[in-house]
Amino acid sequence: MPKPPPQYPDQTIPAAPAARTFAQMVDAKNAPVRTIEEKLGMTYRTYLLRREQPTDLSLAEIYRLAYWMGEPVERIAAELMAHTHNDPLVIREPRKRHPNGIKRKKNVDEESGAPSEDAK
């Protein structure tokens, strides 16, 4: 029987506007770049990319961030996801596709052998 997830009654997870972003979490540590690179296991370039687009964080990076922050992984992940759910760049409208799918063959009029009006 699986164990139930840990409960943290005194630590409620805030909603999106009040939840911390990845940049705010890292900035709260007031650490130099070298320390950030070592603790999070990423290069400076990757760190800058994650600050810009935190939805690209891997699970390993979230675990390392939680360990460095000294907070439960569930809380860190929930705060990061709170911003993801409201981000229009991440959750977009689905693509509008042709109702019959993609036609890979050119439409050719069977009688004359010339391309039909649909193919032009």
Contacts in CASP RR format, 6 or more apart in sequence:
PFRMAT RR
TARGET T0000
AUTHOR 0000-0000-0000
METHOD contacts of the structure
MODEL  1
MPKPPPQYPDQTIPAAPAARTFAQMVDAKNAPVRTIEEKLGMTYRTYLLR
REQPTDLSLAEIYRLAYWMGEPVERIAAELMAHTHNDPLVIREPRKRHPN
GIKRKKNVDEESGAPSEDAK
5 74 0 8 1.000
6 72 0 8 1.000
6 74 0 8 1.000
8 72 0 8 1.000
8 74 0 8 1.000
8 75 0 8 1.000
11 72 0 8 1.000
11 75 0 8 1.000
13 19 0 8 1.000
13 75 0 8 1.000
13 78 0 8 1.000
13 79 0 8 1.000
13 82 0 8 1.000
14 79 0 8 1.000
14 82 0 8 1.000
15 82 0 8 1.000
16 82 0 8 1.000
16 83 0 8 1.000
16 85 0 8 1.000
16 86 0 8 1.000
19 78 0 8 1.000
19 79 0 8 1.000
19 80 0 8 1.000
19 82 0 8 1.000
19 83 0 8 1.000
20 28 0 8 1.000
20 79 0 8 1.000
21 54 0 8 1.000
21 80 0 8 1.000
21 83 0 8 1.000
22 50 0 8 1.000
22 51 0 8 1.000
22 54 0 8 1.000
22 57 0 8 1.000
22 65 0 8 1.000
22 80 0 8 1.000
23 51 0 8 1.000
23 54 0 8 1.000
25 65 0 8 1.000
25 69 0 8 1.000
25 76 0 8 1.000
25 79 0 8 1.000
26 36 0 8 1.000
26 40 0 8 1.000
26 47 0 8 1.000
26 51 0 8 1.000
26 65 0 8 1.000
29 35 0 8 1.000
29 36 0 8 1.000
29 68 0 8 1.000
29 69 0 8 1.000
31 39 0 8 1.000
33 44 0 8 1.000
33 47 0 8 1.000
36 47 0 8 1.000
37 43 0 8 1.000
37 44 0 8 1.000
37 47 0 8 1.000
39 64 0 8 1.000
39 68 0 8 1.000
40 47 0 8 1.000
40 61 0 8 1.000
40 64 0 8 1.000
40 65 0 8 1.000
40 68 0 8 1.000
41 61 0 8 1.000
41 64 0 8 1.000
42 50 0 8 1.000
42 61 0 8 1.000
49 56 0 8 1.000
50 56 0 8 1.000
50 57 0 8 1.000
50 61 0 8 1.000
54 80 0 8 1.000
54 83 0 8 1.000
54 84 0 8 1.000
55 84 0 8 1.000
55 87 0 8 1.000
55 89 0 8 1.000
55 90 0 8 1.000
57 65 0 8 1.000
57 80 0 8 1.000
62 73 0 8 1.000
62 76 0 8 1.000
62 77 0 8 1.000
62 80 0 8 1.000
63 73 0 8 1.000
65 76 0 8 1.000
66 72 0 8 1.000
66 73 0 8 1.000
66 75 0 8 1.000
66 76 0 8 1.000
66 77 0 8 1.000
69 76 0 8 1.000
84 90 0 8 1.000
84 91 0 8 1.000
85 91 0 8 1.000
106 115 0 8 1.000
106 119 0 8 1.000
107 115 0 8 1.000
107 116 0 8 1.000
107 118 0 8 1.000
107 119 0 8 1.000
108 114 0 8 1.000
108 115 0 8 1.000
108 116 0 8 1.000
108 119 0 8 1.000
109 115 0 8 1.000
109 116 0 8 1.000
END
